[in-house]
């Protein structure tokens, strides 16, 4: 994707030259070339610029997916700007383009890692301001990645290297972010106000769920309580109004339903016409038939087909849904959301099973043919166990002799090199492709990847560093791999903006600039060149 035209630099250069001519000798110290470089190195001036740019990308990607389901999109959850930055730098390095690669902001990780209260469960107890603050932080780091890479290219150009084409066709690290607003952090006005802050920080896609805001639970835990459709539609409207007000009409709303695993509701909506949304919602509420003589003081009653029913009400005042109604509720939730302004759906499921997801999505598509999902490839699933069960069932249906497997212990390491494991791993490898094709999943994400990778890597480093390997554990397990794999932050001073700062200081102070990148900068130990006779990298002496 070409997104930095040479004319942008030329235009900025001419603008600065015109300004110098206008203001005369007072601008003598301003270097037009340096100023123009700084302008193009910071293409996005505000979060709204980012939201407008990325919303257009998502709309284009959604249309391409409708035409070809193999054009699905992906993201990884990021809980810090540096994590997001390193992810997108790695995406560009390994895949040569950021196309179809997004970012995800997980409310779970915000609660667990970013709250001033300390680590919290995913129950909307963290400060709501933390969410837009993290969005802004992520885009600050991505904009710095743009500036650092472009600064390197302009520096090479000044030294005579032929990098003009790389500058002209520079691809930004800025990509869409799907941001989790949980259940909206209050009523619809609260949702609107927080949405505005998130959009102003750069979010082009807001994910909102149909749980009760003050009783919100993680989608993979018990105790979830949903709201009537009218309440949820009000929050969809609040989000759309915020997008329109801020000039981002193409902003994306992701409507999440937790009804698959939710068995409770807090409110009984008021039905005005038989068969309306409230009536359909009430039909799912579990109730026992009764007569007026059996009614107790303060009982709540429903009239159904000429008979009286008492809704099943728990001691805490919550109402219970009929057992087995969950899938029907999911389908109605999704259809209703799409008919009331949502652009994408999110269905929380108990396991990652393409057939089960497709069963729900196909029912939705009978009403809305272009329905599309954002799907959580969650670490809350035991992927190995789930797919070994699926492979076991398939092998059984094919008539394979399964007596060598213990169905109740499929995680046994002895099975790691078995036919069962091979089949299961292949199903995991193709899960996203298969689900995009067969189950309407436009976007695949992992909510908490870096939560787990950080813990895993710290576990491994700690084992060796405080053991016999000592410093070798860090050198062999971290630094040497950074060097050999070309990880950008092996030169951490550069990644933090030191070289970029040196360029700026030169613009500002000229020859008087006190720069960090001299001969005594130890980062020079990580400069490499290719040996003339050998293909491997060798370190400069």
Beta strands, then each sheet from edge to edge (+ up, - down):
strand 1: 73-77
strand 2: 101-105
strand 3: 177-180
strand 4: 205-209
strand 5: 225-226
strand 6: 252-257
strand 7: 264-265
strand 8: 287-290
strand 9: 301-304
strand 10: 307-311
strand 11: 319-320
strand 12: 344-347
strand 13: 373-376
strand 14: 441-446
strand 15: 528-530
strand 16: 537-539
sheet 1: 1+ 2+ 3+ 4+ 6+ 12+ 13+ 14+ 1+
sheet 2: 5+ 7+ 11-
sheet 3: 8+ 10- 9+
sheet 4: 15+ 16-
end
